[in-house]
Amino acid sequence: MSQDLDPYIFTSDSLPSDPRFLPPLANGLLGWRVYNDIMHMGGVYNGEGGHCHRADVPCPLAVTVETEDTAQHSYTLDTHTGIFTHTLTSASASVSQSLYSHRFYPNIMVMEVLVVRQGTSAEPVTVHLDSAFTPQSKDIVFECGPDYKGGRHIQGQTTTAEFPGGSCPTVHLIWTPVPPALTLLPEQAKARWGFILVVANSSCAAEDCYDEALSLMATGDLRPSHEKAWKELWLQSQVEVKGSETLCRALIGCLFYLLSAFPSIHDTSGSFGGVSPGGLSNGGDGQDYWGHVFWDQDIWMYPGIALFYPRLARAVLEYRVGTVEGAKENAQNQGYKGLKFPWESAVSGREVCPEDIYGQQEIHINGDVTLAFQHYLYLTEDLSMFTEGKGSKLVFGVADYWVSRVTWQPEDQTYHLLGVMPPDEYYSNVNNSVYTNAATKLSLQFAVELAELLQHPVPKEWREVAERIKIPFDQESRYHPEFDGYTKGQPVKQADTVMLGYPLGLPMSAEVRRNDLEAYESVTDPKGPAMTWGMFAVGWLELGEAEKSQRLLEKSFENIQGPFQVWSESSDGSGAVNFLTGMGGFLQAVLFGYTGFRVQKECLAFSPLLPDDISELCVRGVNYLGRQMDWLLRKEEVCIIVREQARCAPNTKPHKLEVVLKASGAQIPLTPGQPVTFPREPGCVRKAESTSSCWPL
């Protein structure tokens, strides 16, 4: 496939006028926006409480390349390999500067410069390297360390801990010095130079990583090992459509940037620091939500990753488990029992939101976190995450918080949640946010289910509150008001009540679902955050209105800025950049909208529907109960093939699967390596009940 036609390659002859939309290169530990003199390291924050933000780390690879001759410029982000390349073509030489954050060795970043002689001239060719790097940071006090094997070395510690008595992380950088110029000698037809940067938390770790990088460079394996790791990732997930090149490229960009925010699928360090709305490349003091982790990770980004990568899904859950002590302290500070996850989280789990009201009132975060655990269990049946992994402690702690947080109202004989902020942040101190109460109900029901599964005693209050918590509903208008006292027509910031149907899965009739969508679509802020329209799109697809869904989904295209498919939070380019939250919502609209996938207790349900301009959707690598499935959806038929070899969660037993179609009741066994095709209709994939089949031959 030619470069011009390959939807995985984003190319431009110029850079974005706004440098915020330069492509980020990240690998789950290190994140950097190309050419920026600042980068970040996962889990390295500076500042106490609401002043906590990602610590700025100076980047020695902040280098631009120029030739002495006039040259044509080309800038390419190859998402197949996660490599950004600036190519300069002149009469005398072709020069390529390639940059990447190593996908397998997360402490390593690389710059390579390749100069290839053009024509017959035997003159030396000089390439100038202009560096913006200074070995200083406003967050870290650096001092020079001894050079190591030809590499420069600085080390430092952040100035202020996240909380009083907390530790200040240490950062070590070792890098290959970058000269002001490189020269291709007269006798050389071409030459390549490699520059390594290593970032680690200790001198010993930095030296070990630098040794690894030097060894890989010596054997010629530095770049191939990086490319191999990206290839392995893409083999496990692919989402492509036919009929809209714009949509296809947008989906590829979303999945690429989301994957870049997660660790390697081989990572066993347990040090993953979560995903913030702008990813690792952003989040310094005063920008992009300070690099904090919100519900965005668990509700917006996680579902599209968990469907393909159980190991990466588990990394998100392990991050939350690692913050349990902070969540316990948050609950105690509010006067409640159990666990209260912070609205904004860094490393400890203590609240680091700069404004108290969000941490105090936006308590739906608890339900968002437990929903991720619930989906993981249903997708993998990996109980080890809940036993040795301590996930049960988290789920039960959230249930205890809800029970202590609700108030019994004798007038209507229900439990109320008073003084909250819904996901729609235009309102605060309201009672009975319908989303918050529904999320509470769901997480309490899951706590009961998990306790029974683990043979753990079930407090009767969990069941009682789950059964009797108020879910606001207007009987006359047949819709869900956003909270007590909400009047139809009041403006709404973002998706809120429409999320009752998906992702919460609150049972309701098609009439009520439609009424909710219609009530809130017209009053939702058109300049609100990017993830909103994906949820409306999913809702209309549920009701069979594919064209209406598509019109709403395409609103999100306005948030994609410049040639490298970098998202902004708002359609006018303002707000957080590399807005992974919006990308996650957009990806879900296709992954859970077009397919109708729903992660349920006993099955993976589906109800496929494609809009008119999309002729085909290919979703490869769906990971369910230890099996990987490739799906091909067309207008009138669906084809599924179970892969013969699958990557699954470490403690998941592969099950035999079958398709059960809703209308006919047909049961179709899914045999690894054998494609199965059937007419497009709703159904589900579940554990095979028997080896017999009632599918007509």
Secondary structure as UniProt FT lines:
FT   TURN            3..5
FT   TURN            7..8
FT   STRAND          9..12
FT   HELIX           19..21
FT   STRAND          24..26
FT   STRAND          30..33
FT   TURN            34..35
FT   STRAND          38..41
FT   TURN            42..43
FT   STRAND          45..46
FT   HELIX           49..51
FT   STRAND          53..54
FT   STRAND          57..58
FT   TURN            60..61
FT   STRAND          63..67
FT   STRAND          72..78
FT   TURN            79..82
FT   STRAND          83..89
FT   STRAND          93..101
FT   TURN            106..107
FT   STRAND          108..117
FT   STRAND          125..131
FT   STRAND          140..144
FT   TURN            149..150
FT   STRAND          151..158
FT   TURN            164..165
FT   STRAND          170..175
FT   STRAND          181..184
FT   TURN            186..187
FT   STRAND          190..200
FT   HELIX           203..219
FT   HELIX           222..235
FT   STRAND          238..242
FT   HELIX           245..260
FT   TURN            265..266
FT   TURN            277..278
FT   TURN            280..281
FT   TURN            285..286
FT   HELIX           288..291
FT   HELIX           296..301
FT   HELIX           302..306
FT   TURN            307..308
FT   HELIX           310..321
FT   TURN            322..323
FT   HELIX           324..334
FT   HELIX           356..361
FT   TURN            363..364
FT   HELIX           365..380
FT   HELIX           383..385
FT   TURN            386..389
FT   HELIX           391..405
FT   STRAND          407..409
FT   TURN            410..413
FT   STRAND          414..416
FT   TURN            425..426
FT   HELIX           434..453
FT   TURN            454..455
FT   HELIX           460..468
FT   TURN            475..478
FT   TURN            484..485
FT   TURN            488..489
FT   HELIX           497..500
FT   TURN            501..503
FT   HELIX           510..521
FT   TURN            522..523
FT   TURN            526..527
FT   TURN            530..531
FT   HELIX           532..542
FT   TURN            543..544
FT   HELIX           546..553
FT   HELIX           554..559
FT   STRAND          560..561
FT   TURN            562..565
FT   STRAND          566..568
FT   TURN            571..572
FT   HELIX           580..588
FT   HELIX           589..594
FT   STRAND          598..599
FT   STRAND          604..606
FT   TURN            612..613
FT   STRAND          616..624
FT   TURN            625..626
FT   STRAND          627..634
FT   STRAND          637..642
FT   TURN            650..651
FT   STRAND          657..661
FT   TURN            662..664
FT   STRAND          667..670
FT   TURN            672..673
FT   STRAND          676..679
FT   STRAND          683..687
//
